Amino acid sequence: MASAAEIARQAQRDEVRRRWLLSSPALVIIFVAAIGPLFVMLAYSFMVKGDYGDVKFGQYSLDGWFSVLFQRDIFDDTLAFADAHLSIFWRSLRLSFITTAVTLLLGFPTAYFIATRPRHTREIWVFLVTIPFWTNLLIRTFAMQQVIRNEGILNSLLRAAGIIDEPLQIMHTDWAILFGMVYVYLPLMVLPLYASMEKLDFRLVEAGYDLYAGRFSVLRRVIIPLVKPGIVAGSILVFIPSLGAYVIPRVLGGGKNMMLGNLIELQFGAGRNWPLGAALSITLMALVMVALLFYVRNASRSGVQHG
């Protein structure tokens, strides 16, 4: 007869097979709908571009990856850095980091305020934070356009207050893109921060005050370390969509201040350079993966420290 340990191991193996069988439809869908297109983009990035768009199947080249960072002079065929691409890379990273920092500065006190309200009113505040998600992203972006344009609400208020004589040129600048991304992605920072702060034991904050710690010391030594998972999660949720933003730079940047998403669309559209567009897409995905790995690493560290 089989021993109890063998029966238990067999039951465990059966359970593992059952779980894999139940999850296989979802895994197939994920592979076909998500991973499959990435392999297509990877294959396109190593092909030769077609004469009128598309790619030439069966013909392979590294020109797509080469053109991500370098370009050849049309007269003497000398190599040089692709300044336009590098400036777009820099603008995308810079605006994404600034957007993440600004939303953190605005979202942290907002989440703290909600978490310190009476329990029966917190749901109302969270409900108010989620209201912008009811509206399409494009509509919200056009709403911000009406705020910051030359005859918009912001310039009208500043002129009425006598602060400026002429309207500030905000539209079609990096400032316009920054304002738009902060406005759109701020809820993505507030919600993870609130989820962490709601679980915070505020008796620890009171204990810090009882030990004669100032407000800044309590914030730095007690609150921030305990809500660090929410800070990291919110930063990732804001940084990743900011890095690949397309609609906001297109509408508020006016097509001149492009970001990575706009550059990729340009290559697949008017540029008719699909290998370069595919290489840029894989590069963007690599940047996103680095951000996700950073999040996983910090989350695991926080779990070890607080576990």
C-alpha positions, 0 to 999 in steps of 0.5 A: 500500500502507498504511504501517506506521504506518497498519497499527499505528494500525488494529491499535490501533483494532481492539484498543480495539474488541475490549476495549470489546466484551469489557467491554460485558457487565460495563458493562451489569451495572454500569449496571443493578445499580448506576448504574440504582438511583441514577438511580431514587433521584435521580428519587424525590428530586424527586417528591411523596410518596405518602399511604401511602408510595411517590411520586406519579409525574408530580408533582414537588417539591423538598420532599424536598431541602428537608426534608434541612436545613429544616423548617416549623413546624406552627403558624405555618409558619415555617422552621427548621433540621431539628435532628434531621437535623443532629444525625444528620449530625454524629453520623455524621461524628463517629463515622466520623472517630473510628472511622477515627482509632482503627482507624488508631492500633490498626491501624498498630502491628498491621500493622507487627508483622506486616510485621516478622515472619519471612516464613514466619509473616506468612501466619498473622498475616494469616490471624488478622486475616481470621478476623472476616470469616468471621462475619456482621456481625450476629453480630459486632455481637451479640457486641460487645453481650455484651461491653459490656452492663451484665452483660457481660464488660467490666463484670464484669471492672471490678467484679471488679477493684474499679475500679467499684461499679456497671456502666457504662451503655455500651449505647445510647450513642455509645460503644457504636456507636464500640466496635462500629464499631472492632471490626468495621472494624479489619481493613479498616484493618490489611490495606491498611497491611500491604500497604504495609508489606510492600513497605517497604524496611527498609534505609531505616529502618536508615539513619535509625537510622545517621544518629542519628535517633530512633524518632519521627523515623524513624516520622515522616520515613521510615515514614509517608511511604512507607506513606501510600498504605496509610494513605489506603486503609485510612482510606477503607475504614473511613470509607465503611462507617462513614458509612453504617452501619446494623446497628451503630447499630441494635443497639448504639445501641438505635434512639435514637442513629441515624446516616444509614443508620438515618435513611434506613431510617426514611424508607422505612419508618415515616416513609413519606417516600420523597422525603426518604429518596431525597434523604438517600441521594443526600446520603450518596452525595455524601459518599462520593464526596467521600471517594473523590475525596480518596483518588484525589487523594492516591493520584495525588500519592503516585504522582507523588512516589514514581514 
